[in-house]
Amino acid sequence: MDRKQVGAWALFDFANSVYPAVIQTAVFSVYYTSVIVGNETGQGTWWWGRAVSISVLIVAVSAPLLGAIADRSGVRKKFMLAFTAMCLVGLSLFTLLEPGMALAGMLFYIVANVGFEGALVFYNAYLPDLVPRDKQGWVSGLGFGIGYLGSVVGLLMALVFVPDRMDLVWLSTAAFFALFSIPTFLFLPADRATGVTLGSAAAWGVSNFRTIVGEVLAERELTRFLLAFFFYIDGILTVIVMAGPFAEAEFGFGPREAIQLFLVVQFSALAGAFALAKPTDRFGPKRVLTATISLWIVLAFAVALVRSPAVFFGLAVVAGFGLGSTQAASRALMASLVPDGKEAEMFGFYAFCGKSSSIIGPALFGLIAAATGGDQRMSAAALGLLMLIGLVLLQRVSGPKSTAEQA
């Protein structure tokens, strides 16, 4: 295990985590729903739900094919760089937004989010290449842990400019992402020539996509895991992107209050990612996931009932602890099930399941909110049901033995 390469890989989590913290969760989501669109009757949440759903649909449809093309032509790093640049362009376009520009805001967000999510496909695919199986839980947790530290720095940076200079919020977020991703692109292994051109790989991928799908379905445990992941990550990712609008609509949180809330949540998530990193290797990612998803289910139904902002704040902190460990353990379990030489292809389907499921969650959340006149509590309860389905399906997965079982 090359420590320099692993460190450079983990640093990309630090760099990119400013985006979900500031854009998806705490600042842009609230700014878009309440200022750009207006959320008095739930219309802002409805527009935001559509923006999220369309962007993840694009990633879901393209990720498996692009992953297979990257493996076949050896251009994983180039694809990762291209999608990162796309995200930075989308963030810069946010500076053009003014109240009432709902459609433009949605389009700019789609550009940024497709770039962000697309880059993660190829980033995650490096994990089984760089790290032996018995260390993947720890390194995955390390990445998410320092990623949440990046979120904290990004939110503190945003707090300086909110609400008077929102343009500088978007530009500083883009600059942070760009600056700290430089070591990743410098030190990760270079693309390896395979003798297949990008054009030939693309033509092969399009004409043989059924074969690519068959390769995934042939991996029995991987397929079972992806099905479970489809449901439980749908609920969790929807919580992430809808938490800001929920806090604004149900508890009157403004941009500054939302940032303060998510600052505390990031510290909690950082603690969870580090605390359960080694247990993920020792006891196995499946056991860790079972525990953390169960926690998420309880919290989802509790949020639907709570009326006190203080209690909501406390529940959000507890949810943060489970957030980092759930994401890290999911990535580690996926990495342990991927066959050699097909990392980007298989992580493309990992993204497909995660993002195609995310079409359902935000759209369902926004639809229920709009149908109930802006009341989002029933929306939160629906997310708990999605997580419960995923938890049940996860029990069918037989992952690799943990270190405790091997001892």
N, C-alpha and C positions, 0 to 999 in steps of 0.2 A: 504494500500500500504506500504510494508516493504521497507523503504528507503535504508537500507543496501543492500538488494537484488537488488533493482532498480539501485543503484550505481554500484554494481558489474556487473550487466548486461550491463550498459552503458559503463563501462570500457573496455569491450571486443571490442566495436567499436573503442576505442582509440588504443587498442593493434593491431587489425587486419588491421586498415586503413593504416598502414605502407606498407602493401603488395600491394594494388592497386596503391598507389602513386609511390613507388619505382619500382615495378616489372611490373605492367600492363601499366603504363603510362609514367613515366619520364625517367627511367634509363634502365631497362632490355629490354623493347620493342625497344628502340633506339639502344642499344648495340647489341641485337640479329640481327636486320635487317641490320645494317650498318657494324658491325665488324664480327660477327659469319657467316652471310650469304653473305652480300654485297648487296647494294640496288641501284646500278647505273642504272639498267633497271627495277626496281620495283620487282625483285625477292625476296628481303628481306621482303617486305611487303606481298608478296604472301605466303611465308613460315609462316610468323607471323599470317596471317589471318587463315591459316589452323590449326596452333597450337591452337589458341583461339577457333576456331570452334569445333575441336575434343574434347577439354577439356570440353566445355560447353555442347556438345552432351552427354557425359558420365554423367554429372550431371543431365541434363534434363531427361534422360531415367531412372536414378536410384532414383532421389529425391522423386517422389510420392510414390514409393513402400517402400523406406526406412523410409519415414515419417509415413506411415501407420503402419509399423512394430514397429517403436519406440513408437507410441501411444498405440498399442495393448500390447506390452511387457514391457512398462515403462522404456525404456533405452535411452531416449532423451539425457541426459547428457553424457552418455558413448559414444554415436555416435558422439556428438559434440567434445568430447575430441579426439576420434580416427581420425577424419578428420583434426583436428588442427595439430596433430602429423604428419599426412601425408603431410601437407603443409610444415612443418618445415623440413622434410626429403628432399622434392623436392628442397627447397631453398638451402640446404647444398650441393646438387649435382651440383648446378650451378658453384661451385668452380672448377669443373673438366673441364669446357668448354674452348676451344681454337678456334681461327678462322678456319672456314671450317667445324666445327662439327654441321652442320645445323640439322641433324636428331636427334642427342643426345640432342641438346638444345631444340628441339621441345618436345621430350619425357620427359625430366626433367621438362619442363614448364607444361606439361599436369599433371604430378604427383602433382606438387605444386598447380596448379590451381583447380584441382578436390578437393584437400584437403581444400583449402580456401573456395570455393563455397559450398562444402558439409557441412562444419561447419556452414555456415550462415543459412542454412535451419533450423537447430535445434535451433540456436541462436534466429532467428526471431520469432520462435514459442513460445518463452517465453513471448513475449510482452503482448498478451491478458491474460495470466495467472497472470502476475505481476502487471498490470496497469488497473485501471477502464477505461471504454470507453471514458469518458469525459476528460481524461488526456493523452490518447494515442498519440495524435498529439504532445503534448509538450514533452513527454518522448522520442518519436521516434526522434524528432528534437534534443533533448539533446544528444542522442546517436550519431547521425550523426555530430552534432556540435563538440563534443569532439573528434570524430573520425577524423575530418579534422585537429584538433589540433595535433593529433597523426601523421597525414600525414606530417604536417609541421616539427615536430621533426625528423621524419624519413628521410625526404629530406635533412634537414640540416646535419644530421648524414652522409648521403650518399655523400654529397658535400665534406666532408673532405677527402674521399677516391677516388673519381672520378678525373681523369681517371687512376691513377697509380696503385691502389690496388682494382681492381674490386672484387676480392675474398672476401675482407673485407666488401664490400658493401652488398654482399649476406649474409654473416655470421652475420653482425650486424643487418640486417633486421630480420633474423630468431630469434636472441637473443632478440630483442625488442618485437616481437610478443609473444614469449614464456614467457618472464618476466611479462609483463603487463596483460597477460591472466590468471595468477595464481589466483588472487582474484576472478575472475569470477567462476572458477571451485571450489573454496573453499566455496563461499557464495550463489551461486544459489541453489534453492531447490533441494534436493537429488531426484534421481529417485524413483518413487513409484512402489512397487511391484503390479502387476496386476493379478498374479496367472497364467500367460501365459509365457512360456519359450520363449527365443529368437528364438530357432529352430522352435517351433510350430507357432510363429507369422510369421516367414519367410515363412513357408509352406502355412499358411493361406493366406498371402499376394500374393504369386505367383499364387495360385489356385483361388483366388477371386479378382483378379485385376480388372475385369470388374465391380464388385460390387463397388470397391473403386472409379472407374471413375464415376459410376452412382451416388454415393453420392455427388460428386462435381457438376455434371450436374443438380442435384436436387435443388441446391442452385442457383436460377435464377440470382440474382443481383451479386453474387460472380462470376458466369460464365461470365456475361457481362463484369465485371471489368477485369477479367483475359484475355479476348479477346482483350480489349483495351490496357491493360498493355503489352501484347505480342508485339504489334506494336510500341508503343511509347518508351518502354524501350529498344527495339532493336536498335533504332537510337541513344539513349543516351549512352548506354553501348558501342556501337561501336565507338562513339566519344571518350570515355574514353580510350579505348585500342589502338585506331589508332591516337590519337592526337600527340604522340611523333614522330612516323614515318612521319606523315604529316608535322610537323614543321621542321623535319630534311630534308625531300625531297623538300618541297616547299620554305622554307625560310633559309635553311642551318644551322639550329640549331644543335649544338653538344650536348653531354651529359650535360655539365655544363650549357649551355643556356637553355636546356630543364628543368633542375632542377630549375633554377631561375624562369622560366615561371610558372611552376606548384607550386612553393612555393607561389607565388602571388595568383594563382587560389585557392589554399587551404584556404588562408585567406578569400577570397571572398566567397567560399563555406561555410566556417564556419559562416560568417556573415549571409548568406542566410538561413542556417539551423536554427539559433537562431531567426532571425528576423521574420520568418514565422511559428515558432513552435506554439505559442499561437493563431495566426490567424487560423491555421489549425483546432484547437478545436473550436474556436469561429464561424468561417464562414463555416467550413466543409472542409475536404481534397479534395473533388471534385472540389470546386471552386479554391482552391490554385493550384491544378494540372492543371486546365484549363488555368490559367494565366501563369504558368511556362513553360508548354509545348508549348504554343503559342510563348513565348520568344525564346525557343530552335529552333523552326521552322524558325523564322526570322534569327537567328544567323547562322543556317546551310546554308541557301542560301547566306547569306552575306559572309561567309568564302569562298564559292565557287567563289566569285567575287573579293575578296580583293587581292592586290598585295604588299601592304606595310607590312613589319614585325611589325612596330609599331601599325598599325591598327589591325593586327591579334592579337597582344598581348592584346590590349584593348578589342576586342571581346571575347577573352578567359577569361578575368576577369569577364565580364558580364555573360558569360556562367557559370562560377563558382558559382555566386550568385544563379542562378536557379538550379544548380545541387543538392546541399544539400537539398533544400526545396522540389524538385521533388521526391527524394528518400525517404525522411522522410514522406511526405504526402502519397506516394504510400503505404508504410508499415503501416501507420496508417489506411488508408482506408481498406486495406486488413484485418487488425486485427479486425476492426469493423464488418466485414462481416463473420468472421469465427465462426462456431457453437462450443459450449463448448465440450471439450473432444476430438476434432479432430484437435488440433492446428498444430501438426507436419505434419499430413497428408495433411491438406489444404495448409500449407506453403510449403510442398513438391511440390504441383501443382503450387504454386506461383513461386517457383524456376524453375519448368518445363517450364512455359510460358516465364519467363525471360531468361532462358538459351537456350531453344530451339529456341527462336527468335534470340538469339545472334549467333546462327550458321549461320543465313542468313546474318546478317549485316557485320561481318568481312570478310566472304567469298566473299560477293558482293563487298565490298570495295576493297579487294585485287584483285579480278578479273577485275574490271573496271580499277584499277591502272595499272595492267599488260597489259590490252588490249590497253591502251592509251599511252604505252611507259613510264610509271612512273608518268604521270600527275594525281594527286589525287583530283583535284577540282570537277570533275564530280562525284567522289565517295562521296564527302561531300554533294552535292546536292541531291543524292539518299537517304541519311539519312534523310534529311528534309521531303521527301515524306513519309517515314515510320512513322515519328512523326505525320504528318498531318492525316494519316489514324487512328492512335491511338487516337488523339484528337477528331475526329469525333465520333468514337465508344464510347469514354468515356462519351459523352453526353447522352447515353442511360442508364447509371447506376444511380440507385436511392439509394444513400447511406443513413445512419442513419442521423437523424436531428442534425444540429449543435447546439451549446449552444445558439447562437443568435436566432435560430428558436424556441428553446424550451422556451426562456424567454418570 
